[in-house]
């Protein structure tokens, strides 16, 4: 079976997409580590200061909040990188099409 030859730019684009995809998959593991780290720090606080399981629950909640905020930041950053790599502008209006004024739009509706 003959291999299909790809141009250098197409192969490079696929490599970039693959790397970004793997980074996105790693974000989930990073989020889980934040949650586990928060639970662990809560457990350490419970052992150090004494008291009930409130420290563990509080550490878990802090870990979840931190993990989700970091996941959103990283995901948005990787999404921008993916858009730049693939050349998709994110739904921008083409520059060769003139913008319609609101009065034109309203007259067509009526």
N, C-alpha and C positions, 0 to 999 in steps of 0.2 A: 504494500500500500504506500503510495507516494504521499509525502508530507506536503502540506500546503504552505507556500512561502508567504510570510507576512512582511509588510514593510516595517522598517525600524520604528517609525512613530506609532504604528498600531500596536506593536509589541510592547513598546515603552508605556503606552496608555493602559494596556491590560495589566502590566506589572504594577503600575501606580494604583490602579483600582484594587488589585489583589492585596497590596500592602495596606491600603486604607481599610479594606474589609477585615483583615486580620487585626488591625488596631481596634476597629469597632468591636470585634469579638472580645478582645482583651479588656475593653472598658467594663464589660459585665463582671469579669473576674476581679477587676479593681474595685468595683462597687461592693462586691461580696467581702473583699478584704477590709474595706472601711467598716462594714457592719460587724464583722468578727473582731476587728480591732477595738471598736467601741464597746462590745460586750466584754472583751478581755480587760480593757481599762476599767470598766464598771466592776468587774470581779475583783481586780486589784484594789480598787477603792473600798469595796465591801470588806475585803480582808484587812486592809490597812486601818480603816476608820471604824469598822464594826457596823452593825446595823443589819437591816433586812435586805431583801432582794431588790429594793428600789434602786440601788446603785447599778445593778446589772441591767435593769429595765431602762434606766436613764442613759446608761452608756450605749445600749442598743439603739435607742431613739436618736441619740446624737450621731451614732455611726450611720444610721439610715439617712438622716438629713444630710450629713456630710457626703455620703456616697452618692445620693441622688443628685445633689447640686454639682458635684464633680463630674458625674456621668453626663448631665445636661451640657455643661461647659465643654467637655471633651467631644461629645457627639456633635455639637454645633460647629466646633472648630474643624473636625474631620469632614463634616458635610460641606463646609466651604472649600476645603482642599479637594474633595471629590468633584465638586462643581467646576473648580478651576482646571482640574486634570482632564475632565471629560469635555469641557467647553460648553457646558450647559449654564446659561446665565441665570437661571432661576425664574423664568417666566417674564422676562422683560419684554416690553413692546419693541418690535423691530423699528429701526430708525427710518426706514424708507416709507413707512405708513404714517400719514399725517394724523394728528390727534383731532378727534371730532369735538366741536364745542358742545356745550350742554344744550344750547338752543337748537342745534341740528338734531340731536338725539331726541329731544322732547317733541319736535315737529314730526318725526317719524313715528313716534308712539301714538300721537293723536290722529 
